[in-house]
Amino acid sequence: MKDKQRQFASLQARLESGEDIQATIQLREEIAEQHRALGKMKEMAASYGFDISGPATNAQEAVQWTYFAYLAAVKSQNGAAMSFGRVSSFLDIYIERDLKAGKITEQEAQELIDHLVMKLRMVRFLRTPEYDQLFSGDPMWATENLSRYGFRRSYLSNQKQLPYFTHPLHNGAVTGAKLNYSLV
């Protein structure tokens, strides 16, 4: 949030000089909105007993902070589906570091991913009654990119991405529904 305040303040000279005033005003409005959104996200996390004002320091925090970011984004979209992105590569950094340091076991790492998947499945209950009236029966899509290759065909897969596929929610053991995925 401090960075957003610095970004906002850094535009003051451009505003006072009249340099590209329309673009400067628009950028300041966007930065102010981002700052407000970060404040709301911080409040939401605090209501769950977490302080997300700093970066994650371990795998558990990385998973939780990432979930809060996704939850805030979905709430702002009234529970509509949105991509989760390529966060497995990001989370792998924390998980691998904690495994090497002996802070977590392989089983605990798997549990972090399992709990994240379960939380993502529950996001659909955030929808308002108005949304459900319009889009009743819409599934909750929380897509995650687990590709093995990047844009330039560089190898992206890592050992922590694959446990996503063994989660019981994915093979129908919990919901009866199969996960639709393909590995490139």
C-alpha positions as CSV (number, residue, x, y, z in Angstrom):
1,M,0.0,0.0,0.0
2,K,2.9,2.3,0.7
3,D,4.1,1.7,-2.9
4,K,0.7,2.8,-4.2
5,Q,1.0,6.0,-2.1
6,R,4.4,6.6,-3.5
7,Q,3.2,6.0,-7.1
8,F,0.3,8.4,-6.5
9,A,2.6,11.1,-5.0
10,S,5.1,10.7,-7.8
11,L,2.6,12.0,-10.3
12,Q,2.1,15.3,-8.5
13,A,4.8,17.2,-10.4
14,R,3.3,16.1,-13.8
15,L,-0.1,17.2,-12.6
16,E,1.2,20.6,-11.4
17,S,3.1,21.2,-14.7
18,G,0.1,20.3,-16.8
19,E,2.1,17.5,-18.5
20,D,-0.3,15.1,-20.2
21,I,-2.9,16.1,-17.7
22,Q,-5.7,13.8,-18.9
23,A,-3.5,10.7,-18.7
24,T,-2.0,11.8,-15.4
25,I,-5.4,12.3,-13.8
26,Q,-6.6,8.9,-15.1
27,L,-3.4,7.2,-13.8
28,R,-3.8,8.8,-10.4
29,E,-7.5,7.7,-10.3
30,E,-6.5,4.1,-11.1
31,I,-3.7,4.1,-8.5
32,A,-6.1,5.5,-5.9
33,E,-8.6,2.8,-6.7
34,Q,-5.9,0.1,-6.4
35,H,-4.9,1.6,-3.0
36,R,-8.6,1.4,-1.9
37,A,-8.9,-2.2,-3.1
38,L,-5.7,-3.2,-1.3
39,G,-7.1,-1.6,1.9
40,K,-10.3,-3.6,1.5
41,M,-8.4,-6.8,0.9
42,K,-6.3,-6.1,4.0
43,E,-9.5,-5.6,6.0
44,M,-11.0,-8.8,4.6
45,A,-7.9,-10.8,5.6
46,A,-7.9,-9.3,9.1
47,S,-11.5,-10.5,9.5
48,Y,-10.1,-14.0,9.1
49,G,-7.3,-13.3,11.6
50,F,-4.5,-12.7,9.1
51,D,-2.2,-9.7,8.5
52,I,-1.3,-9.5,4.9
53,S,0.4,-6.2,5.0
54,G,3.8,-7.8,4.3
55,P,5.0,-10.5,1.9
56,A,4.5,-14.2,2.7
57,T,7.3,-15.7,4.7
58,N,6.5,-19.4,4.2
59,A,4.5,-21.8,2.1
60,Q,1.4,-21.6,4.3
61,E,1.3,-17.8,4.1
62,A,2.0,-17.8,0.3
63,V,-1.0,-20.1,-0.2
64,Q,-3.2,-18.1,2.1
65,W,-2.2,-14.7,0.7
66,T,-2.7,-16.0,-2.8
67,Y,-6.2,-17.2,-1.9
68,F,-7.1,-13.9,-0.3
69,A,-6.1,-12.1,-3.5
70,Y,-8.2,-14.5,-5.6
71,L,-11.1,-14.2,-3.2
72,A,-11.0,-10.4,-3.3
73,A,-11.0,-10.5,-7.1
74,V,-13.9,-13.0,-7.3
75,K,-15.9,-11.0,-4.7
76,S,-15.4,-7.8,-6.8
77,Q,-16.9,-9.8,-9.8
78,N,-19.9,-11.0,-7.8
79,G,-18.8,-14.6,-7.7
80,A,-18.3,-14.9,-11.4
81,A,-15.7,-17.3,-12.7
82,M,-12.2,-16.1,-13.3
83,S,-8.8,-17.7,-14.0
84,F,-6.6,-18.5,-11.1
85,G,-3.5,-18.0,-13.3
86,R,-0.2,-19.8,-13.1
87,V,0.2,-19.6,-9.4
88,S,1.5,-23.2,-9.0
89,S,5.0,-22.0,-10.2
90,F,4.8,-19.1,-7.6
91,L,3.7,-21.4,-4.8
92,D,6.4,-24.0,-5.7
93,I,9.1,-21.5,-4.7
94,Y,7.8,-21.3,-1.2
95,I,7.0,-25.0,-0.9
96,E,10.4,-26.1,-2.2
97,R,12.2,-23.7,0.2
98,D,10.2,-24.8,3.2
99,L,10.7,-28.5,2.3
100,K,14.5,-28.0,2.1
101,A,14.5,-26.1,5.4
102,G,12.5,-28.9,7.1
103,K,9.7,-26.6,8.0
104,I,7.1,-28.8,6.2
105,T,6.9,-32.3,5.0
106,E,5.7,-33.6,1.6
107,Q,2.4,-34.5,3.3
108,E,2.0,-31.0,4.7
109,A,2.8,-29.5,1.3
110,Q,0.1,-31.7,-0.2
111,E,-2.4,-30.6,2.5
112,L,-1.7,-27.0,1.6
113,I,-2.6,-27.6,-2.0
114,D,-5.6,-29.8,-1.0
115,H,-7.0,-27.1,1.2
116,L,-6.5,-24.4,-1.5
117,V,-8.4,-26.5,-4.0
118,M,-11.2,-27.0,-1.5
119,K,-11.4,-23.3,-0.8
120,L,-11.5,-22.5,-4.5
121,R,-14.4,-24.9,-4.9
122,M,-16.3,-23.1,-2.1
123,V,-16.0,-19.6,-3.8
124,R,-19.2,-20.3,-5.7
125,F,-21.2,-19.7,-2.5
126,L,-20.2,-16.0,-2.6
127,R,-22.6,-15.4,-5.4
128,T,-25.5,-13.0,-4.6
129,P,-29.1,-14.2,-5.1
130,E,-29.4,-11.7,-8.0
131,Y,-26.4,-13.4,-9.8
132,D,-28.0,-16.8,-9.2
133,Q,-31.3,-15.6,-10.7
134,L,-29.6,-14.6,-13.9
135,F,-27.0,-17.4,-14.1
136,S,-28.5,-20.2,-12.1
137,G,-26.6,-23.4,-12.4
138,D,-23.4,-21.8,-13.6
139,P,-20.4,-23.8,-12.4
140,M,-17.5,-22.1,-10.6
141,W,-14.5,-22.2,-12.9
142,A,-11.2,-21.6,-11.2
143,T,-8.7,-22.4,-14.0
144,E,-5.1,-22.9,-13.2
145,N,-2.4,-23.1,-15.8
146,L,-0.2,-26.2,-15.1
147,S,1.5,-26.4,-18.5
148,R,4.8,-28.0,-18.9
149,Y,6.1,-25.4,-21.4
150,G,6.2,-21.6,-21.4
151,F,5.7,-19.2,-24.3
152,R,9.1,-20.0,-25.7
153,R,8.8,-23.7,-25.1
154,S,11.0,-23.5,-22.1
155,Y,10.4,-26.2,-19.5
156,L,8.1,-24.9,-16.7
157,S,6.9,-28.0,-14.9
158,N,8.2,-28.6,-11.4
159,Q,7.6,-31.3,-8.9
160,K,5.0,-29.5,-6.8
161,Q,2.6,-28.8,-9.7
162,L,1.7,-32.5,-10.2
163,P,0.0,-33.0,-6.8
164,Y,-2.9,-30.8,-8.1
165,F,-3.9,-33.8,-10.2
166,T,-4.1,-36.2,-7.3
167,H,-6.4,-34.2,-5.2
168,P,-9.6,-36.2,-4.4
169,L,-11.8,-33.3,-5.7
170,H,-10.2,-33.8,-9.1
171,N,-10.9,-37.5,-9.5
172,G,-14.5,-37.3,-8.5
173,A,-14.1,-38.9,-5.1
174,V,-15.6,-36.0,-3.2
175,T,-18.0,-34.4,-5.7
176,G,-18.7,-37.1,-8.2
177,A,-17.6,-34.7,-10.9
178,K,-14.4,-35.2,-12.9
179,L,-11.9,-32.4,-13.3
180,N,-11.5,-31.4,-16.9
181,Y,-7.8,-30.8,-17.5
182,S,-5.1,-31.5,-20.1
183,L,-1.4,-31.4,-19.6
184,V,0.5,-30.0,-22.5
